[in-house]
Amino acid sequence: MDLKSHYCKSQVNGTISITTRIVLNDTLKSSLEEGAGELYLTFIPKRCTPEKIAQVASELGEIYALRFKIDFSGYSRGYAYLQYVNTPLKEAALRYLPRRFRQMNLPIRVMTSENNRELVLSRVQSLRPWQVYQEMRKIFPFTILRVYESRPTGQFIYIFRYRNNDTAASAHRRIRNAIRRFGARARISWLCRSHFLSGEKNEHCCRTFQDSLLSKPGIGSYCFTI
């Protein structure tokens, strides 16, 4: 297959993306953008190219996107994310791709992506929840904010959810660069999907975000969505 005519290639910072040229309906595109059927490829050799990965992966079906991570020298950082337009192909890919890579003497492992897309902001000093909300909107757009108050200390924990793992990674990088806006002790970290505060376990616990609620002192153990 001629990848250049069939797929688009682009690069943003340390990510080379190879994406389909097919026009998808809005429902399918939205699902894929949120990480549906995403695979995680690891142990990619340093000099392996995204084109080689895409060539092998496309043997199974139409690729929606390959996000190939590179270092400052342009070499592989050892991992990538892969999605097919036909998301059920994920299960076949978990069986097929490792065999094909072994045939090519590539030690690449293929597994289901955890699609982690939540970040935790903690140890914020001085700022109230509504101020944190405003500052974070300036840094990088998010889809959901949940705010928890830890009692009896009265400290707030902020959990920000992003559209997918890729946007969360971009947000993580930008927030680290601007972390001092939230105080000298502020910390940003990833929230595992298995954590008890993860949105995967708390989809129905949230109330609709209201400025008036977040601006009030002592909001208790509530969480809010935007």
C-alpha positions, 0 to 999 in steps of 0.5 A, spaced: 500 500 500 502 507 498 501 510 505 502 517 502 496 517 498 492 513 503 494 516 509 496 523 512 502 524 516 503 530 521 508 531 527 506 536 533 512 536 538 514 529 539 508 525 536 508 523 529 501 522 527 499 517 521 491 518 520 486 516 515 484 520 509 477 517 509 471 521 511 468 518 517 461 520 520 460 524 526 458 519 531 464 514 529 469 520 529 467 522 536 468 515 539 475 514 536 477 521 538 475 519 545 480 513 544 475 507 542 479 501 540 485 504 542 492 499 542 498 500 546 505 498 542 511 498 546 518 495 545 519 499 539 526 499 536 529 506 536 530 506 529 523 503 527 519 508 523 512 510 524 511 508 516 513 501 518 509 500 523 503 503 519 505 498 513 504 492 518 498 494 521 494 496 515 495 489 513 489 488 518 484 493 516 484 501 515 488 505 520 484 511 523 490 513 527 497 511 529 501 516 534 508 514 534 512 518 539 519 520 538 525 523 542 529 530 540 533 526 535 527 524 531 528 516 534 522 512 537 521 513 544 519 506 544 511 506 544 506 508 540 498 508 540 494 505 534 486 505 532 483 502 527 477 505 523 473 498 525 474 498 532 472 491 533 479 489 529 482 491 536 481 484 538 484 481 532 490 486 532 492 483 539 493 476 536 495 478 529 500 484 530 505 480 535 506 474 530 507 479 524 512 483 528 516 477 530 516 475 523 520 481 521 524 480 527 521 486 531 520 485 539 514 490 539 508 488 544 501 489 543 496 490 548 490 494 550 491 501 551 489 504 558 487 510 555 488 514 561 485 521 561 485 524 568 489 528 571 490 530 579 491 537 581 493 537 589 496 541 594 494 548 591 495 554 596 491 560 596 486 559 590 479 557 591 476 552 586 473 557 582 479 560 581 483 554 579 477 552 574 479 559 571 486 558 571 486 551 568 481 553 562 487 558 560 492 553 560 489 547 556 481 545 555 478 540 559 472 536 558 470 535 566 472 538 572 471 534 579 472 537 585 473 534 592 474 537 599 478 532 604 476 533 611 478 535 616 484 538 613 479 542 608 484 541 602 481 541 595 483 535 590 482 537 583 481 532 577 481 534 570 478 529 565 480 530 557 478 527 551 483 522 550 490 520 552 493 524 547 490 531 549 491 529 557 498 528 555 499 535 552 495 538 558 500 534 563 506 538 559 503 545 559 500 544 566 507 542 569 510 548 565 505 553 569 504 549 576 507 555 580 501 559 578 497 554 583 503 555 589 510 552 591 507 546 593 502 544 587 503 538 584 500 535 577 499 527 576 496 522 572 490 518 575 489 511 574 483 508 571 483 503 577 483 509 582 477 509 587 476 517 585 477 515 577 471 518 573 470 511 570 468 509 577 464 515 578 460 517 572 454 518 576 456 522 582 457 529 579 453 535 579 452 540 574 458 545 575 455 552 577 460 558 579 456 560 585 457 553 588 464 553 587 465 560 589 462 558 596 467 556 602 466 549 604 463 545 598 464 539 602 465 532 598 461 534 592 464 534 585 462 538 579 462 537 572 462 542 566 
